[in-house]
Amino acid sequence: MDADVLIIGGGVAGLTLGARLAEAATKVVVLEAEAAVGYHTSGRSAALFEPTYGLAPVRDLSFASADWYHASGLLSPRGVLLVARAEERETFEEDLQAMAMTRLDLDEVFARMPVLRRDVVALAAGREDVFDIDTDRLLQDSVKAIRAGGGEVRLKARAEAIQRDGGVWRVRVGGEEVCAPALVNAAGSWVNEVAAMAGVAGPRFQPYRRSMARVPAPEGMDVSRWPMTFGPGESWYVKPDAGALIVSPAEEHPMEPHDAWPEDMVLAEGIARFEDYADAPVTRLLSSWAGLRTFSPDRVLVIGPDPVAPGFFWQAGQGGYGFQTAPAAARLGADLVLGRAPEVGAALAAAVSPARFG
């Protein structure tokens, strides 16, 4: 036997789960198809801990992750700001309530975010308890924990065939088989493909593209302390990044799983939306990229044992919430793989269980 638990997918879901299992003296092998961990969506995230973002079970997982994150040294203050025109009040109010924000005085907002246009922005709200996540360190610390526990993280190890034989899952990778009694599908945007290869039905997941452009900061401005700023209805966002700005149209375009790239017109639309609110013309891009945010049918994570296939577990459907939920999602996944009572509670475990899809 190569491992106690075999995990397909070396993104934030698979690696943090592997790290928690390794803490329980469980030998883990993680198979990652690419040449680096976190290559796809995990490496292209906005990297924000915003625990009010998402539906109720997502928020519950995020709040359950808060203590771990605050003790980890992986967070740094960022804050979040929501701005809108006067005629966008209805959408603004919906966002304000959904994200539990506080209304802000406009003079305070313009002082903190001086590029915003006073003739456009009429409404503003925000939160201070929002943080940047050191995502690279989280991934690398997880890899170290897996290896310290006697496990492996194998790169360029794409699963080619999967079968269940005598209570053991056998995954063909290159010219060899990797075997374990428990198999976790943490394959991100490829979650449907891995399930089909294993002969497991399960829910159908949908990847959606989201694009980002890194642009120069406005000349002469230190943007390092600017909050992450959203337009109404998450129609765009801007976030400081190492002396520059990341601008996104925050689009959701359904896609097939692939190594995603941005479309020029989509990026241009997002930049134009930002420029409508800010006196900060974008004349060039420093870089651009896109990622696939993969959702379950009800847009809530799917964590736990498959109700039909023995030894097959789901750690999937992170959508846009993978990093903010990772500590609690990994604890829950580890508890369920190891047959322990879920630390996050039975109600939350049921809310994210694959059994909810019947």
C-alpha positions in Angstrom: 0.0 0.0 0.0 1.4 3.4 -1.0 -0.6 5.5 1.4 -3.5 5.6 3.9 -5.1 8.4 1.9 -4.6 9.3 -1.7 -5.5 12.9 -2.7 -5.9 14.0 -6.3 -5.3 17.7 -6.6 -2.4 19.8 -5.2 -4.3 23.1 -4.7 -5.4 24.6 -1.4 -8.1 22.0 -0.8 -6.0 19.0 -1.3 -2.8 20.3 0.4 -4.5 21.7 3.5 -6.5 18.5 3.9 -3.3 16.5 3.5 -1.5 18.5 6.2 -4.4 17.9 8.7 -4.3 14.2 7.9 -0.5 14.1 8.4 -0.9 15.6 11.8 -3.0 12.6 12.7 -0.1 10.2 11.7 -1.9 9.4 8.4 0.3 8.7 5.4 -0.8 10.9 2.5 0.1 10.9 -1.1 -1.0 14.0 -3.1 -1.1 13.7 -6.9 -0.7 17.0 -8.7 -0.9 17.0 -12.5 1.1 20.2 -13.0 4.8 21.0 -12.3 4.0 23.1 -9.2 1.4 23.1 -6.4 -1.4 25.6 -6.6 -0.8 26.1 -10.3 -4.4 26.8 -11.4 -7.0 28.6 -9.3 -5.1 28.5 -6.0 -2.2 30.3 -7.5 -4.5 33.0 -9.1 -6.6 33.9 -6.1 -7.4 37.4 -4.8 -6.1 35.9 -1.5 -8.5 37.6 0.9 -9.9 36.5 4.2 -13.4 38.0 4.2 -15.6 35.7 6.4 -18.9 37.3 5.4 -18.4 36.4 1.7 -20.6 33.6 0.4 -23.7 31.7 1.4 -24.4 30.7 5.0 -22.5 27.4 5.1 -19.5 29.1 3.4 -19.6 31.9 6.0 -19.8 29.3 8.8 -16.7 27.6 7.5 -14.9 30.9 7.1 -15.7 32.0 10.7 -14.7 28.6 11.9 -11.3 29.3 10.2 -10.8 32.6 11.8 -9.0 31.6 15.0 -6.6 29.4 13.1 -5.8 32.1 10.7 -5.3 34.8 13.3 -2.9 32.5 15.2 -1.0 31.5 12.0 0.8 34.7 11.1 -0.5 34.4 7.6 -2.8 37.4 7.7 -2.1 41.1 7.2 -4.6 44.0 7.5 -6.4 45.0 4.3 -10.0 46.1 4.9 -12.7 46.2 2.3 -14.7 49.1 0.8 -17.9 49.1 -1.2 -18.8 52.1 -3.3 -21.8 53.0 -5.5 -23.5 55.8 -7.4 -26.7 57.3 -5.9 -28.8 55.5 -8.5 -27.3 52.1 -7.5 -28.6 52.4 -3.9 -30.7 49.2 -4.1 -27.8 47.0 -5.1 -25.6 48.9 -2.6 -28.0 48.2 0.3 -28.2 44.5 -0.7 -24.4 44.2 -0.7 -24.1 46.1 2.6 -26.4 43.7 4.3 -25.0 40.6 2.8 -21.4 41.5 3.8 -22.4 43.0 7.2 -20.6 46.3 6.3 -20.8 49.7 8.1 -21.8 52.8 6.3 -18.9 55.2 5.9 -18.6 59.0 5.8 -17.7 60.0 2.2 -15.0 62.4 3.3 -13.3 59.6 5.2 -13.5 57.4 2.2 -12.1 60.0 -0.2 -9.2 60.6 2.2 -8.4 56.9 2.3 -9.0 56.2 -1.4 -8.1 59.5 -3.0 -8.6 58.4 -6.6 -12.3 57.9 -6.2 -14.4 60.5 -8.0 -16.4 62.8 -5.8 -18.8 63.5 -8.6 -19.6 59.8 -8.9 -19.3 58.0 -5.6 -22.4 58.8 -3.4 -22.5 55.8 -1.2 -19.9 53.9 0.7 -19.5 51.1 3.3 -16.7 49.0 4.6 -15.3 46.5 7.1 -11.9 46.6 8.7 -11.7 42.9 9.8 -10.7 41.8 6.4 -7.2 40.5 5.7 -4.7 39.5 3.0 -3.6 35.9 3.2 -0.1 34.7 2.5 -1.3 32.0 0.2 2.1 30.8 -1.0 3.2 30.2 2.6 0.0 28.4 3.4 0.5 26.0 0.4 4.2 25.5 1.1 3.6 24.9 4.9 1.1 22.3 4.0 3.5 20.5 1.7 6.1 20.5 4.5 3.6 19.1 6.9 2.6 16.3 4.5 6.3 15.4 4.0 7.1 15.6 7.7 4.3 13.1 8.3 6.0 10.6 5.9 3.8 11.5 3.0 4.5 12.7 -0.5 3.4 15.4 -2.9 4.1 14.2 -6.4 4.2 16.7 -9.2 3.6 16.1 -12.9 1.5 13.2 -11.7 -1.7 13.2 -13.7 -4.2 10.5 -12.9 -4.8 8.5 -16.0 -7.1 5.7 -14.8 -8.8 4.9 -11.5 -10.3 1.7 -10.3 -11.6 0.2 -7.0 -10.2 -3.3 -6.4 -10.5 -5.4 -3.2 -11.3 -2.4 -1.0 -8.4 -0.4 -2.5 -8.3 2.5 -4.9 -5.7 2.1 -7.6 -4.7 5.2 -9.6 -2.5 4.8 -12.7 0.1 7.6 -13.0 2.6 7.2 -15.8 3.8 3.6 -15.8 2.9 2.8 -12.2 -0.1 2.4 -9.9 -0.6 4.4 -6.6 -2.8 2.6 -4.1 -4.8 3.6 -1.0 -8.0 2.5 0.8 -9.3 6.1 0.7 -9.3 8.4 -2.3 -10.1 12.1 -2.1 -11.2 14.1 -5.1 -9.8 17.6 -4.6 -9.2 18.2 -8.3 -10.5 21.7 -8.5 -11.9 22.4 -12.0 -11.2 18.8 -13.0 -13.4 17.4 -10.2 -16.0 16.0 -12.7 -13.4 14.3 -14.8 -11.8 12.6 -11.8 -15.2 11.4 -10.5 -16.1 10.0 -13.9 -12.7 8.2 -14.2 -13.5 6.6 -10.8 -17.0 5.6 -11.9 -18.6 7.9 -9.3 -21.6 9.9 -10.2 -21.9 12.7 -7.6 -23.0 16.3 -8.2 -22.0 18.2 -11.4 -19.6 21.0 -10.8 -19.2 24.1 -13.1 -16.0 26.1 -13.5 -16.4 29.8 -14.2 -13.6 32.1 -15.4 -12.5 35.2 -13.5 -9.9 37.5 -15.0 -7.4 40.0 -13.5 -5.1 42.6 -14.7 -2.1 44.0 -12.7 -1.7 47.7 -13.6 0.7 50.5 -12.3 -0.4 52.4 -9.3 -1.4 56.0 -10.0 1.7 58.1 -10.3 3.1 59.4 -7.0 0.6 57.4 -4.9 1.4 54.8 -2.2 -1.4 52.3 -2.6 -0.1 49.8 0.0 -2.8 50.7 2.6 -5.7 51.1 0.3 -8.6 48.7 1.0 -9.8 46.2 -1.5 -12.6 48.1 -3.2 -15.7 46.6 -4.9 -18.3 48.1 -7.2 -22.0 47.4 -6.5 -23.1 43.8 -7.2 -19.4 42.8 -7.4 -19.3 44.3 -10.9 -15.5 45.1 -10.5 -12.9 45.2 -7.8 -9.4 46.7 -7.3 -6.8 45.5 -4.8 -3.3 46.7 -4.0 -0.6 44.2 -4.9 3.2 44.9 -4.3 3.1 48.5 -5.2 0.7 48.1 -8.1 -3.1 47.4 -8.4 -5.0 44.3 -9.4 -8.2 45.2 -11.3 -10.8 42.6 -12.1 -14.1 42.6 -13.9 -15.2 40.0 -11.5 -16.9 38.1 -14.3 -18.3 34.6 -14.2 -18.1 33.0 -17.6 -18.9 29.2 -17.6 -15.9 27.3 -19.0 -14.6 23.8 -19.5 -11.6 22.9 -17.3 -8.4 24.2 -18.8 -5.4 26.4 -18.2 -7.4 29.6 -18.2 -6.4 32.9 -19.8 -8.1 36.3 -19.9 -9.8 37.8 -22.9 -8.7 41.3 -23.8 -12.3 42.7 -24.1 -13.4 41.3 -20.8 -10.4 42.9 -19.0 -11.0 46.2 -20.9 -14.6 46.2 -19.6 -13.5 45.6 -16.0 -10.9 48.4 -16.2 -13.5 50.7 -17.7 -15.9 50.1 -14.8 -13.1 50.9 -12.4 -12.2 54.1 -14.3 -15.9 55.1 -14.1 -15.5 55.5 -10.3 -11.9 56.5 -10.1 -9.7 59.2 -11.5 -7.0 56.7 -12.3 -6.7 56.1 -16.0 -5.1 52.8 -16.9 -2.7 53.2 -19.9 -0.9 49.8 -19.7 -0.9 46.4 -18.1 1.9 45.0 -16.1 0.5 41.5 -16.5 -2.8 39.7 -16.7 -4.2 36.2 -15.9 -7.4 34.3 -15.3 -8.5 31.5 -13.0 -11.4 29.1 -12.9 -13.7 29.2 -9.8 -15.5 25.9 -9.6 -19.0 25.7 -7.9 -21.3 22.9 -7.0 -24.9 23.1 -8.1 -25.9 25.1 -4.9 -22.7 27.1 -4.8 -21.7 25.6 -1.4 -18.5 23.5 -0.9 -18.8 19.7 -1.0 -16.9 17.9 1.7 -17.3 14.3 2.9 -17.7 10.7 1.9 -19.6 9.8 -1.3 -22.9 8.3 -0.2 -22.5 5.4 -2.7 -18.9 4.8 -3.5 -17.0 3.3 -0.6 -13.7 5.0 0.4 -14.3 7.9 -2.1 -14.3 11.4 -0.5 -15.1 14.9 -1.9 -13.1 18.0 -1.1 -14.5 20.1 -3.9 -16.6 23.1 -5.1 -14.4 25.8 -3.4 -15.7 28.4 -5.8 -14.3 31.7 -4.7 -14.0 30.7 -1.1 -11.1 28.1 -1.1 -8.6 30.1 0.9 -11.0 31.8 3.3 -12.5 28.4 4.3 -9.4 26.3 4.1 -8.5 25.7 7.7 -12.0 24.6 8.8 -12.7 22.8 5.5 -9.5 20.8 6.0 -10.3 20.0 9.6 -13.8 18.8 8.6 -12.4 16.7 5.7 -9.8 15.1 7.9 -12.4 14.3 10.6 -14.6 12.6 8.0 -11.9 10.6 6.3 -10.7 9.4 9.7 -14.2 8.6 11.0 -14.1 11.2 13.8 -17.0 13.4 15.0 -16.7 16.7 13.0 -15.2 19.4 15.1 -17.2 22.0 13.2 -20.4 20.3 14.3 -22.9 17.9 12.7 -25.1 20.7 11.2 -22.4 22.3 9.2 -21.0 18.9 8.2 -24.5 18.0 6.8 -24.8 21.4 5.0 -21.7 20.6 3.0 -22.1 16.8 2.7 -22.3 15.3 -0.8 -25.4 13.4 0.5 -27.4 16.6 0.2 -27.7 16.1 -3.5 -29.5 12.8 -3.1 
